[in-house]
Amino acid sequence: MNDFIFFFKQGLSHISDLGAYDHILFIAALAAAYTIKNAKKLILLVTAFTIGHSIALALATLELVKINSSLIEFLIPVTIIATCLITIFRKKDQLQINTETTKIEDSVQKGMFHVEQSTLNYIIITAFGIIHGLGFSNYLRFILSKNESLFTPLLAFNIGLEVGQILILAIALIINFVLLKYAKIPQKYLPIILSVIIIAITIPILWETGQALFLQD
């Protein structure tokens, strides 16, 4: 039980660590386009992310998959910026289309193309989850002893990650609510504003990890 609590706390503290806030930024980027009212759609995307990083965490910790850690550290900020750019371009398209185009797209979205777009969203977020899971595994392998059974640490660490993830999502949605209700930022512009801010915060991380990857001796 002590081992379970230890690894649970490690998972919780790792994802919520303000000193290594890349995972927090990804969750915030994912939540930028959502409010408390449409949180169900966000939960489905987060579930896809969870599936991705859970699988990758297990495979990498068991050493069934080995990938350059510097590459993973570089790809994590790439996923953050990519998520923000997807949000920005989708919102800009929604703002620019005229009424007739909107009617046509609304009718199309009720059919096959809406399903395909939703499926693509889940595939992308699952892939991003795999990248983050590989990043989580670096830390988990670091704190594991060589002779330690892996089942309890994996389970506890992953549950800790999920609890932390839920807390970050809740905070992000509350911030969105406050900005909409009290700061009076229009809902159609808020996702773009938040995404731009997150990109600006992420660029230095991308630069630092890029140097470590491409300029290493």
N, C-alpha and C positions, 0 to 999 in steps of 0.2 A: 504493500500500500504506500509506503514511503517513497518507493521508486516511482510509482504512478503520479503521486503529488508533485514530486520533483520535476519530472518531465512535462507534466501538465503546466506547471509554472514557467518552465523554460519556453514552451511553445507560446504561451500567453505573452510573456515578456518580449520574446523575439519579434513577434508581429507588431507589437505596440511600442517598440523601442523608438523613442523620439530621436535617438542618436543615429539610427539607421532606418530612416523613414520612407524608404522606397516602396515597401509593401503598403504602407498607409496611403501613400500618394496614389497607388494603383486602385485601391478600394475607393478613395475619394473621386478618382477619375471615372470609375465605373458608376458611381452614384450621382455624378454631376447632372445627368439628364433626367433624374427621377425625383419624385416627391413622395411624401407619405401616402398620398392617394393612389399612386401607381406602383407602390412598393412590391406588389406581387410579381411584376415583370422583372424587377431588379433581383428579387430572391431567386428566380429561375436562372438568371445569368450567373449569380453568385454560386448557385448549385453546380453549374457547369464548370466554373472556376475551381470549386472545391474538388470535384471529381478529377480534374486535371492535375491539380497539385498533390492530391492524395496518392494517385497512382505513381507519379514521378517521385514523390518523397519515398515511397516504399521501394521502388526499383533501385533508386540511387543509393539509399541507405543500405540495402542488401547487396550493393555493388554489382547489380545485374546490368546497370547502365553507368558508363563513365564518360563524363564530358568535361572539357576544360572549364574550370571554375571562373576564370577571367572572362570567358565568353558569356557565361550565364550572367555574371554581374553586369556585363555590358547590355545584354538583351533585356534585362529587367526594366531599366529606364526606357528602352525602346518600346516595350509593351505599354508603358504609361503614356508616352507621347502618342503612340498609335491610337490608343483608346480615346485620348483627347481629340485627336484630329478627326477620327470617325464621328464623334459627337458634333464637332464644329461644322464639318461639311454637311452632315445630315440636317442640322438646324438651319444652316445658310440656305440649303436647297428648299426647305420648307418655307422660309421667309420670302424667297424669290419667285416661287411659282405663282401663276395667276389663278383666278377662280376656276376657269375652264379646265386647266391642267389638274387642279386639285380634285375636281369632280372625277376626271378620268382615272387619276391615280388612286383615288379612294375606291373606285369600283374594281380596279385591278388588284389592290391590296387585299381585297376580300377573297381573292382567289389564289391561284397557284403561286404567284410571285411573292405574296406576303409570307406564305409558308417557307419559300426558299430563302427569303431574307432572314427570317427568324432562325432557320436552321443554320445559316451562315454565321449569324451572331454567336450562336452556341458553340460552333466549331472553332471560331476565332478565340472566344473567351476560354474554351477548354485548352486550346494550344497555349494561350498565355498562362493558364494555370499550371501546365506542365513545366514551363520555364521557371515560374516562381517556386514550384515544388522542388526543382533541382537546386534552386538557391537555398531553400529551407534545409535541404539534405546536407549541405556543406556544414552548417552549424550543428545539426543533429549528430553527424558523424564525429565532429570535433569533441562533443561532450560524452560520447559513448565510450565505454571501456571495451577493450578487444574481446573479452570473454563474456560479455553481457548478452543475455537473451534479448532479441530485438522486438518481440511482439509487444510487450508492455511499454517500452519507450516509444515505439512508433504510434501506438494507439493513444497514449497519454499526450504526446507531443502534438499529434494531429488534432485532438480534442481541444487542447490549449490554443492552437492556431485558430480553430473555428470560433471559439468563444471570443477571442480577441477580434476576429474578423467581424462578428456580429456587433460587438461594441463599437467598432469603428464605423460600420454602416449606420448604426443608430445615430451616432454623433453627426455623421455627414448629412443624414436626412433632416436632423434637427436644425443644422446650420442652413440647409436649403430652405426649410420652413421659415426660419427667422428672417432670412434675406428676402423672401417673397412677401411675407406678411408685414414686417416692420421696416425693412429697408426699402420696400416698395419697388424692388427690381422686377421688371416684367418677366413672366415665366418663359416667354419665347427667347429672351436674351440671357437669362441666368446660366444655362448650360454652357453657352459660348464663353461668357465671362469667367466662370469657374475653370473651364478647360484651359483657357489662355493663361490664367494664374498658375495652374498646376504645371503646364509646359514650362513656364518661366522658372519655376522652382526645380524642375527635373533636369533642365539643360546642364547645369553644373555637374550633376551626378553622371549624366551621359558623357560629358567631357572627361571627367576624372576616370571613369571606368574604360572609356575608349583609349585613353593614354596608356592605362595599365595593360590593355589587351594588345594594341597595335604598336606600342613603342617599347614593349618589354624586351629585355636583352635575350 
